[in-house]
Amino acid sequence: MGDRDKSDSSSQDENSEQNITIPPRTAPAGPSYFASEPLQFRIRGTSITGASPPHFVTLEDIMKAAHGMRNMALAHEIAVDQDFKLEPFEAPDNSYQKLVKETMHRAYFDILREQLNSDPPVYKQALVLLEDVKQGLFSILLPRHTRIKEMIEEVLDRDFIKQQAENNSLDFQKYAKFVIDLMAKLAAPARDEMIQNITQLTDTVDIFRAILETLEVLKLDLANTLIAMIRPHVQKESVQYERNKFDEMLKLSEDGLQYTREWLQRHIEKAELTLPVTDTNIIRNVTAQTLAKAYLELLEWDESRGYPETIQLDKPRFDELGFQVYRLVCVASLLLVSPSCGNEFDANHKKLLKDKIDIIIDNASNDIELKEVLPSIAEEVIQMTEQLLEGMNQEPLSGETKDLIRTQIISISDPEHRVRQIVRQRVLEFLKVILVCSGGSRQIPVGLSAFTKELTSVSGTLLRYVMHNKAVFTQHYMDMIAKELSN
């Protein structure tokens, strides 16, 4: 990265070499800041829902997934989920793991401060500190940064630093300035303020504490930059890799496509066809129409049925999208039956009420949970409607009208409610058109203009998942549908 290499994030134009390695370190003479195990990251992405267990990976896992395709699930995550990124792993508050880490770090700097303040100063822990800083700098380099690595080795030479310590001439400020300047060149512009803040510190221990904490942040930046860099490669390679692995699995199973076949059969429409069908173009068209409806079924999946084998890796994603669609339908339905959201009322009021309903519904993911929060939503609708009427100098709601509003709101818990059914149909039809036509500009359904952002997000994410799945399994889908149409 040299002079930042015009990077937006640790690095952007480097080639992804075959591995990221951190030079082995000698046994420390005192407690080390960094744990001996690999630094772990938490996966954040649209496929990880609140109910999912935490997922952790190391930087080495990411590189292996990119180059060796040794972890199909991880490679699939990177390829399919554009929001896939890593976050620092933080142990839960009051957990034993967090207590141990905080205690170790506190002891690390307490020992350092105590030794530096002794007369004469003791530099045993200082040597460990500078070695930790050195390893931290190595961890934010890419393999091609050989010149920078050589410079770090030269400046932070362990033997020379040890000689300085023995001669009581160790210049901490010189080493701090070298490290801070180097971090400023390697880091993304977004980290400039963090690094600048270090230069404002005057206490030696505080300076190096901030340096080590910043190096942890920069390592995470590097990991996420690498993910962005390798995603096109992973996307290209994972399609063929997943296809090959799935075909190998099929050879070992009696019927590895049973549930996939049943899933497709539910959506094949033969009514307007003259069977048998042998025309490839017709089969391709029927496949596209069938898959569009079949993928939408995944958003409202009946758990009593066997899940399609070809979608198994993506089940958490479709479940999460299904939750988003359910929530969208419910909130839109509630807005439509709210008396203060007619065309004659302020659009800002509709947005405020929509935001309030979103907060109250929170994580309601089924009709039972929805029914529990609808009374609260009814009261919120009544309160906001009265505030709106007061601002317009109109008469307040009568008791009879309030009861009617409560009845209308609570009735949305019925999945067969007419308004809810209409909204659901419009949302699914919109998504179906997106899938059949592979995106493009589409008009937002009538009555759902307030949900343009949500519809755009859901349809874009759904299309991305579907396109990857079709790239891997289209031949299997066409073969099964062709066989059905041949009878």
C-alpha positions in Angstrom: 0.0 0.0 0.0 3.0 2.3 0.3 1.6 5.8 0.4 -1.8 4.4 1.1 -1.8 3.1 -2.5 -4.8 5.4 -3.1 -6.8 2.9 -1.1 -10.3 3.3 0.3 -9.9 0.5 2.7 -6.6 -1.1 3.8 -6.1 -1.9 0.2 -8.2 -2.3 -2.9 -6.1 -2.9 -6.0 -3.9 -5.7 -4.7 -4.1 -9.1 -6.2 -5.3 -11.8 -3.8 -2.2 -13.8 -3.4 -2.4 -17.4 -2.3 -2.3 -16.8 1.4 -2.1 -14.3 4.2 0.6 -15.4 6.6 1.8 -13.7 9.8 5.4 -14.4 10.6 5.9 -16.7 13.6 6.9 -15.0 16.8 9.2 -16.1 19.5 7.9 -16.9 22.9 7.2 -13.6 24.7 9.0 -12.6 27.8 5.8 -11.5 29.5 2.1 -11.4 29.0 1.1 -10.7 25.4 -1.6 -8.3 24.2 -2.8 -10.6 21.4 -4.2 -14.0 22.2 -2.3 -17.0 21.0 -5.3 -18.3 19.1 -6.2 -16.8 15.6 -8.1 -13.6 15.8 -11.8 -14.5 15.3 -14.5 -12.4 13.6 -18.2 -12.5 13.8 -20.0 -13.0 10.5 -22.6 -10.3 9.7 -24.9 -10.7 6.7 -28.5 -11.0 5.7 -28.4 -14.7 6.2 -27.7 -14.4 9.9 -30.9 -13.7 11.7 -31.4 -12.7 15.3 -32.4 -16.3 16.2 -29.3 -17.8 14.6 -26.3 -18.9 16.7 -23.2 -16.8 16.4 -20.9 -17.7 13.5 -17.2 -17.1 13.8 -14.4 -17.4 11.3 -10.7 -16.5 11.1 -9.0 -14.6 8.3 -7.4 -17.9 7.3 -10.8 -19.4 6.8 -11.7 -16.6 4.4 -8.6 -17.1 2.3 -9.1 -20.8 2.2 -12.7 -20.4 1.0 -11.5 -18.0 -1.7 -8.6 -20.0 -3.1 -9.2 -23.6 -2.3 -13.0 -23.8 -2.0 -12.4 -26.1 0.9 -15.4 -24.7 2.8 -18.4 -24.7 0.5 -20.8 -23.1 3.0 -18.4 -20.2 3.7 -17.6 -19.7 0.0 -21.4 -19.7 -0.7 -21.9 -17.0 2.0 -19.3 -14.7 0.3 -20.6 -15.4 -3.2 -24.3 -14.9 -2.5 -24.5 -12.3 0.3 -23.3 -8.9 -0.8 -23.7 -7.8 2.9 -21.4 -10.5 4.1 -18.8 -8.9 6.3 -16.9 -9.5 9.5 -17.3 -7.8 12.8 -15.0 -8.0 15.8 -15.9 -10.9 18.1 -16.9 -9.4 21.5 -17.7 -11.8 24.3 -21.0 -11.2 26.1 -20.9 -8.7 29.1 -20.3 -10.3 32.4 -19.1 -13.5 30.7 -16.0 -15.4 31.9 -14.3 -14.9 28.5 -14.7 -11.2 28.6 -13.6 -10.9 32.2 -10.4 -12.9 31.4 -9.6 -10.7 28.4 -10.2 -7.4 30.2 -8.1 -8.7 33.2 -5.2 -9.8 30.9 -5.2 -6.5 29.1 -5.3 -4.5 32.3 -2.5 -6.6 33.7 -0.5 -6.1 30.5 -0.5 -2.3 30.7 -0.3 -2.2 34.5 3.0 -4.2 34.4 4.2 -2.0 31.6 3.5 1.2 33.5 5.0 -0.1 36.7 8.2 -1.2 35.0 8.6 2.1 33.1 8.0 4.1 36.3 10.5 2.2 38.3 14.0 3.6 39.0 15.8 2.7 37.0 13.2 1.8 34.3 12.7 -1.9 33.5 12.1 -2.7 29.9 11.1 -6.4 30.1 7.4 -5.7 29.3 8.3 -3.0 26.9 10.1 -5.6 24.7 6.9 -7.6 24.6 4.9 -4.5 23.7 7.1 -3.6 20.8 7.0 -7.2 19.6 3.2 -7.2 19.8 3.1 -3.9 17.8 5.4 -5.5 15.2 3.2 -8.5 14.8 0.2 -6.3 14.6 1.7 -4.3 11.8 2.5 -7.6 9.9 -1.2 -8.6 10.3 -2.4 -5.6 8.3 0.0 -6.2 5.4 -0.7 -8.0 2.1 1.8 -10.5 0.8 3.0 -8.1 -1.9 4.1 -5.6 0.8 7.6 -7.1 1.1 9.3 -3.7 1.2 7.2 -2.5 4.0 7.7 -5.7 5.9 11.5 -5.4 5.5 11.2 -1.8 6.8 9.3 -3.0 9.9 11.8 -5.7 10.5 14.6 -3.2 10.3 13.1 -0.5 12.5 11.5 -2.9 15.1 14.5 -5.2 15.2 14.2 -7.2 18.4 17.9 -7.5 19.1 18.6 -3.8 18.5 15.7 -2.8 20.8 17.0 -5.1 23.4 20.4 -3.5 23.3 18.8 -0.1 23.7 16.9 -1.3 26.7 20.0 -2.7 28.3 21.7 0.7 27.7 18.7 2.5 29.1 18.3 4.4 25.8 15.0 3.1 24.5 13.2 5.9 22.7 9.5 5.0 22.9 8.4 8.3 21.2 10.5 7.5 18.1 9.0 4.0 17.7 5.5 5.4 18.4 5.9 8.0 15.6 7.1 5.3 13.2 4.2 3.1 13.9 1.6 5.9 13.8 3.0 7.2 10.5 2.9 3.7 9.0 -0.7 3.1 10.2 -1.7 6.4 8.6 -0.4 5.2 5.3 -1.9 1.7 5.5 -5.3 2.6 6.9 -8.4 3.7 5.1 -9.3 7.4 5.1 -12.2 6.6 7.4 -9.6 5.7 10.1 -7.7 9.0 9.9 -9.5 10.6 12.8 -8.8 7.5 15.0 -5.1 7.6 14.2 -5.0 11.4 14.6 -6.4 11.0 18.1 -3.4 8.9 19.0 -1.1 11.8 18.2 -2.9 13.9 20.8 -1.9 11.5 23.6 1.1 12.3 25.8 1.3 9.3 28.2 3.5 6.5 26.7 1.4 3.7 27.9 -1.8 5.3 26.7 -0.2 5.9 23.3 0.7 2.2 22.8 -2.6 1.0 24.2 -4.3 3.1 21.5 -1.9 1.8 18.9 -2.7 -1.8 19.7 -6.4 -1.2 19.7 -6.2 0.6 16.4 -4.2 -2.3 14.9 -7.1 -4.7 15.8 -9.5 -2.4 13.9 -7.2 -2.2 10.9 -6.9 -6.0 10.7 -10.7 -6.2 10.5 -10.7 -3.6 7.8 -8.2 -5.7 5.8 -10.3 -8.8 6.2 -13.4 -7.0 4.9 -11.4 -5.5 2.0 -10.1 -8.9 1.1 -13.7 -10.2 1.0 -14.7 -7.5 -1.3 -11.7 -8.2 -3.5 -12.2 -11.9 -3.8 -16.0 -11.9 -4.1 -16.0 -11.9 -7.9 -13.6 -14.8 -7.9 -15.6 -16.7 -5.4 -18.8 -16.1 -7.3 -17.3 -17.4 -10.4 -15.7 -20.4 -8.9 -18.4 -21.4 -6.4 -21.0 -22.0 -9.1 -19.0 -24.8 -10.7 -17.7 -26.0 -7.3 -21.2 -26.3 -5.8 -22.5 -28.0 -9.0 -19.8 -30.6 -8.9 -20.2 -31.2 -5.1 -23.9 -31.6 -5.5 -23.6 -34.0 -8.4 -21.1 -36.1 -6.3 -23.7 -36.2 -3.6 -26.4 -37.3 -6.0 -24.3 -40.3 -7.0 -24.3 -41.5 -3.4 -28.0 -41.0 -2.6 -30.9 -43.1 -3.8 -33.0 -40.0 -4.7 -31.2 -36.7 -3.8 -33.8 -34.6 -5.6 -37.0 -35.9 -4.0 -38.1 -32.8 -2.3 -36.9 -30.5 -5.1 -39.0 -32.5 -7.5 -42.1 -32.3 -5.3 -41.4 -28.5 -4.9 -41.3 -27.9 -8.6 -44.3 -30.2 -9.4 -46.5 -28.1 -7.2 -46.0 -25.1 -9.5 -45.9 -26.6 -13.0 -49.0 -25.5 -15.0 -49.9 -27.9 -17.8 -53.4 -26.6 -18.5 -52.6 -24.6 -21.6 -50.0 -27.1 -22.9 -50.4 -29.9 -25.3 -48.5 -32.8 -23.9 -46.0 -34.2 -24.4 -43.8 -31.1 -24.8 -40.4 -31.6 -26.5 -39.7 -28.0 -27.8 -36.7 -26.7 -25.8 -37.9 -23.1 -25.9 -41.3 -24.1 -24.4 -39.6 -26.1 -21.7 -37.3 -23.2 -20.9 -40.2 -20.8 -20.7 -42.2 -23.2 -18.5 -39.1 -23.6 -16.3 -38.8 -19.9 -15.8 -42.5 -19.5 -14.9 -42.4 -22.5 -12.6 -39.3 -21.4 -10.8 -40.7 -17.9 -10.2 -43.6 -19.3 -8.3 -41.6 -22.0 -6.6 -39.1 -19.5 -5.2 -41.9 -17.4 -3.9 -43.2 -20.4 -2.0 -39.9 -20.4 -0.1 -40.9 -17.1 1.4 -44.0 -18.7 3.0 -42.6 -22.1 3.6 -44.7 -24.9 5.2 -42.3 -26.5 7.6 -44.2 -29.8 7.4 -42.8 -30.3 3.9 -39.4 -31.5 3.0 -37.2 -28.5 2.0 -35.7 -28.7 -1.6 -32.3 -30.2 -1.5 -31.0 -27.6 -4.0 -32.0 -24.7 -1.7 -30.7 -26.2 1.5 -27.7 -23.8 1.9 -30.0 -20.8 1.4 -32.8 -21.8 3.7 -31.9 -19.2 6.4 -31.8 -16.5 3.7 -35.2 -17.3 2.3 -36.6 -17.6 5.9 -35.3 -14.2 6.6 -36.7 -12.7 3.4 -40.0 -14.4 4.2 -40.1 -12.7 7.6 -39.4 -9.3 5.8 -42.2 -9.9 3.4 -44.6 -10.9 6.2 -43.7 -7.8 8.1 -44.1 -5.6 5.1 -47.6 -7.0 4.3 -48.7 -6.5 7.9 -47.5 -3.0 8.2 -48.9 -2.0 4.8 -52.2 -3.5 5.7 -52.4 -1.7 9.0 -51.6 1.6 7.3 -54.4 1.0 4.7 -57.0 0.4 7.4 -55.9 3.4 9.5 -58.4 6.3 9.1 -55.6 8.9 9.2 -53.7 7.6 6.2 -56.1 8.5 3.4 -55.0 10.5 0.4 -56.2 13.8 2.0 -53.8 13.5 4.9 -50.2 14.5 5.2 -47.7 12.1 3.7 -45.3 12.9 6.6 -48.0 11.7 9.0 -48.2 8.4 7.2 -44.5 8.0 7.4 -44.5 8.7 11.1 -47.3 6.2 11.7 -45.5 3.6 9.6 -42.3 4.1 11.7 -44.3 3.7 14.9 -46.0 0.5 13.7 -42.6 -0.8 12.7 -41.3 -0.3 16.2 -44.3 -1.9 17.9 -44.4 -4.9 15.6 -40.6 -5.3 16.1 -39.9 -9.0 15.7 -43.4 -10.4 15.3 -42.9 -13.2 12.8 -46.3 -15.0 12.9 -50.0 -14.3 13.4 -49.9 -15.3 17.1 -47.2 -12.7 17.9 -48.9 -10.2 15.6 -52.2 -10.6 17.5 -50.5 -9.8 20.8 -49.2 -6.4 19.6 -52.2 -5.2 17.6 -54.0 -3.6 20.6 -51.0 -1.4 21.2 -50.9 -0.5 17.5 -54.6 0.4 17.7 -54.0 2.8 20.6 -51.1 4.3 18.8 -53.2 4.8 15.6 -55.9 6.5 17.7 -53.5 8.8 19.5 -51.7 9.9 16.3 -55.1 10.4 14.6 -56.3 12.6 17.4 -53.1 14.6 17.2 -53.5 15.1 13.5 -57.2 16.2 13.9 -56.2 18.6 16.6 -53.5 20.2 14.4 -56.2 20.6 11.7 -58.7 22.1 14.2 -61.1 19.3 13.6 -63.4 17.5 16.1 -61.7 14.7 18.2 -62.6 11.1 17.6 -65.8 9.9 19.2 -65.8 6.8 21.5 -67.7 4.9 18.8 -65.1 5.8 16.1 -62.2 4.7 18.5 -63.9 1.3 19.0 -64.2 1.0 15.2 -60.5 1.7 14.7 -59.6 -0.9 17.3 -61.8 -3.5 15.6 -60.3 -2.7 12.2 -56.7 -2.9 13.4 -57.2 -6.1 15.4 -58.9 -7.8 12.5 -55.6 -7.7 10.6 -54.5 -10.7 12.6 -56.7 -12.8 10.4 -54.6 -14.0 7.4 -57.8 -14.0 5.3 -58.5 -10.4 6.0 -59.5 -8.8 2.6 -57.0 -5.9 2.8 -54.2 -8.2 4.0 -54.9 -10.6 1.2 -54.8 -7.9 -1.4 -51.6 -6.4 -0.1 -50.0 -9.9 0.0 -51.1 -10.6 -3.6 -49.7 -7.3 -4.8 -46.3 -7.9 -3.1 -46.0 -11.4 -4.4 -47.0 -10.4 -7.9 -44.4 -7.7 -7.9 -41.7 -10.1 -6.8 -42.8 -12.7 -9.4 -42.5 -10.1 -12.2 -39.0 -9.3 -10.9 -38.0 -12.9 -11.0 -39.4 -13.7 -14.4 -38.0 -10.6 -16.0 -34.7 -10.7 -14.1 -35.0 -7.2 -12.6 -35.4 -4.0 -14.5 -37.5 -1.0 -13.7 -40.9 -2.0 -12.3 -43.8 0.2 -11.0 -44.5 -0.1 -7.3 -47.9 -1.7 -6.7 -50.9 0.6 -5.9 -51.1 1.5 -2.3 -47.5 0.5 -1.5 -45.7 3.7 -2.5 -44.7 4.2 1.2 -42.9 0.9 1.0 -40.7 1.5 -2.1 -37.5 1.1 -0.1 -38.6 -2.2 1.5 -39.9 -3.6 -1.8 -36.7 -2.6 -3.6 -34.5 -4.2 -0.9 -36.5 -7.5 -0.7 -36.7 -7.9 -4.5 -33.0 -7.1 -5.1 -31.9 -9.5 -2.4 -34.3 -12.2 -3.6 -33.1 -11.8 -7.2 -29.5 -12.2 -6.1 -30.2 -15.4 -4.2 -32.3 -16.8 -7.1 -29.7 -16.0 -9.8 -27.0 -17.8 -8.0 -29.2 -20.8 -7.3 -30.3 -21.0 -10.9 -26.7 -20.7 -12.1 -25.9 -23.8 -10.1 -29.0 -25.9 -10.6 -30.8 -24.8 -13.7 -29.9 -27.9 -15.6 -31.4 -30.1 -12.9 -34.6 -28.0 -12.8 -35.0 -28.1 -16.6 -34.4 -31.9 -16.7 -37.1 -32.5 -14.0 -39.6 -30.2 -15.7 -38.9 -31.6 -19.1 -39.6 -35.1 -17.7 -42.9 -33.9 -16.2 -43.9 -32.3 -19.6 -43.1 -35.5 -21.5 -46.0 -37.4 -19.9 
